[in-house]
């Protein structure tokens, strides 16, 4: 997993509209990259809506936002449009970006253990360095966790 102080690897993925999204497009900007397990589920919706509802405050601090899950482009498009997210969602179906950040691993649910996307958020400075990692995401108050 990436750690605070690490340089973010250059990556590219397909956004909800089929466009290529490259990390290099965000050069010189502060970026929030958040990984979520599954589009249009209660926790992921609450998290995305928290970021959407506080988008102007996050932008006022200089942040751009990118959401990433292993959902298909079609699923990301539906999720993006349904909730009017003002930021792109990447369909990382091959899990390249998810694995590069270390957001794939063991999870437990109802006593069962399985591999899946870990709900992690990475805050990155203008030089591409990880400045914070939120591993205990509070979905309904996620933007507040970042803005604190």
KOLPA-888148 format. One record per residue (C-alpha): x, y, z; chain. Coordinates in Angstrom, 3 decimals. Layout:
N
SITE         X         Y         Z  chaine
SITE         X         Y         Z       A
...
//
This chain:
148
SITE         X         Y         Z  chaine
SITE     0.000     0.000     0.000       A
SITE     1.137     3.542    -0.680       A
SITE     2.211     5.369     2.458       A
SITE     2.264     9.029     3.460       A
SITE     5.272    10.577     1.718       A
SITE     5.137     8.194    -1.286       A
SITE     4.917     9.514    -4.832       A
SITE     1.697     8.532    -6.574       A
SITE     2.283     6.258    -9.566       A
SITE     1.170     7.627   -12.902       A
SITE    -1.996     5.814   -13.904       A
SITE    -4.784     5.972   -16.402       A
SITE    -8.262     4.542   -16.463       A
SITE   -11.582     4.817   -18.216       A
SITE   -14.078     7.327   -16.862       A
SITE   -17.840     7.008   -16.729       A
SITE   -18.221     8.615   -20.173       A
SITE   -15.649     6.318   -21.806       A
SITE   -12.933     8.995   -21.666       A
SITE    -9.342     8.262   -20.636       A
SITE    -8.470     9.803   -17.283       A
SITE    -4.748    10.130   -16.592       A
SITE    -3.174    11.137   -13.317       A
SITE    -0.773    13.274   -15.366       A
SITE    -3.804    15.441   -16.325       A
SITE    -3.854    16.570   -12.676       A
SITE    -0.192    17.586   -12.538       A
SITE     0.305    20.551   -10.215       A
SITE    -3.078    20.051    -8.528       A
SITE    -4.111    18.640    -5.168       A
SITE    -6.138    15.465    -5.669       A
SITE    -8.453    13.305    -3.589       A
SITE    -8.559     9.740    -4.909       A
SITE   -11.156     7.627    -3.181       A
SITE   -11.711     3.904    -3.623       A
SITE   -15.135     2.427    -2.991       A
SITE   -16.406    -1.165    -3.180       A
SITE   -19.508    -0.962    -5.392       A
SITE   -21.395     1.767    -7.212       A
SITE   -24.941     2.596    -6.132       A
SITE   -24.833     0.741    -2.809       A
SITE   -25.839     2.544     0.406       A
SITE   -22.340     3.189     1.825       A
SITE   -20.789     4.124    -1.504       A
SITE   -23.710     6.426    -2.297       A
SITE   -23.435     8.155     1.108       A
SITE   -19.686     8.617     0.589       A
SITE   -20.033     9.991    -2.942       A
SITE   -22.875    12.317    -1.916       A
SITE   -20.834    13.655     1.023       A
SITE   -18.062    14.580    -1.420       A
SITE   -20.574    15.984    -3.925       A
SITE   -22.374    18.101    -1.315       A
SITE   -19.066    19.553    -0.103       A
SITE   -17.444    19.811    -3.528       A
SITE   -17.170    23.615    -3.482       A
SITE   -15.514    23.577    -0.028       A
SITE   -13.061    20.893    -1.208       A
SITE   -12.326    22.865    -4.377       A
SITE   -11.797    25.985    -2.238       A
SITE    -8.952    24.052    -0.597       A
SITE    -7.582    23.327    -4.073       A
SITE    -8.705    19.707    -4.440       A
SITE    -9.852    17.795    -7.485       A
SITE   -11.659    14.484    -6.827       A
SITE   -11.476    11.111    -8.586       A
SITE   -13.567     8.102    -7.534       A
SITE   -12.409     4.564    -8.368       A
SITE   -14.101     1.160    -8.177       A
SITE   -13.996    -2.042   -10.220       A
SITE   -17.472    -1.425   -11.611       A
SITE   -17.993    -1.300   -15.380       A
SITE   -18.098     1.963   -17.330       A
SITE   -21.864     1.532   -17.714       A
SITE   -22.378     1.062   -13.961       A
SITE   -20.160     4.078   -13.203       A
SITE   -22.085     6.196   -15.743       A
SITE   -25.423     5.242   -14.199       A
SITE   -24.125     5.961   -10.650       A
SITE   -22.492     9.245   -11.721       A
SITE   -25.592    10.512   -13.506       A
SITE   -28.113     9.315   -10.903       A
SITE   -26.404    11.351    -8.159       A
SITE   -25.039    14.210   -10.337       A
SITE   -21.448    13.789    -9.152       A
SITE   -19.350    16.774   -10.326       A
SITE   -16.184    14.620   -10.475       A
SITE   -15.170    11.617   -12.590       A
SITE   -15.555     7.970   -11.616       A
SITE   -13.025     5.493   -13.015       A
SITE   -14.077     1.980   -14.006       A
SITE   -10.992     0.028   -12.908       A
SITE   -12.285    -3.373   -14.004       A
SITE    -8.796    -4.928   -14.145       A
SITE    -7.970    -3.461   -10.689       A
SITE    -4.637    -1.958   -11.867       A
SITE    -5.158     1.373   -10.088       A
SITE    -6.774    -0.265    -7.051       A
SITE    -3.775    -2.590    -6.643       A
SITE    -1.202     0.164    -7.340       A
SITE    -2.572     2.134    -4.379       A
SITE    -2.933    -0.948    -2.173       A
SITE    -6.711    -0.637    -1.940       A
SITE    -7.330    -4.359    -2.548       A
SITE    -7.177    -6.833     0.295       A
SITE    -8.845    -9.032     2.879       A
SITE   -12.241    -7.933     4.128       A
SITE   -14.743    -9.460     6.528       A
SITE   -18.495    -9.353     6.201       A
SITE   -20.964   -11.349     8.278       A
SITE   -18.191   -13.639     9.500       A
SITE   -16.879   -14.439     6.034       A
SITE   -13.467   -13.326     4.807       A
SITE   -12.911   -12.411     1.158       A
SITE   -10.777   -10.206    -1.092       A
SITE   -12.240    -6.872    -2.131       A
SITE   -11.792    -3.137    -2.479       A
SITE   -10.780    -1.442     0.743       A
SITE   -12.591     1.861     1.278       A
SITE    -9.522     4.098     1.342       A
SITE    -9.037     7.755     0.441       A
SITE    -5.684     9.260    -0.528       A
SITE    -4.965    12.982    -0.312       A
SITE    -2.226    14.047    -2.709       A
SITE    -0.379    17.362    -2.913       A
SITE     0.580    19.383    -5.998       A
SITE     3.859    17.471    -6.311       A
SITE     2.134    14.084    -6.444       A
SITE     3.042    13.105    -2.886       A
SITE     0.569    11.321    -0.592       A
SITE    -0.074    13.675     2.352       A
SITE    -2.786    11.679     4.127       A
SITE    -4.603     8.362     3.886       A
SITE    -8.032     7.831     5.391       A
SITE    -8.554     4.130     6.090       A
SITE   -11.474     4.474     8.490       A
SITE   -13.898     6.254     6.209       A
SITE   -17.143     7.515     7.712       A
SITE   -19.282     7.411     4.590       A
SITE   -21.853    10.031     5.631       A
SITE   -19.204    12.449     6.953       A
SITE   -16.411    11.713     4.527       A
SITE   -15.943    15.277     3.271       A
SITE   -15.718    16.493     6.871       A
SITE   -12.957    13.942     7.518       A
SITE   -10.983    15.531     4.663       A
SITE   -11.800    19.154     5.517       A
SITE   -10.836    18.802     9.210       A
//
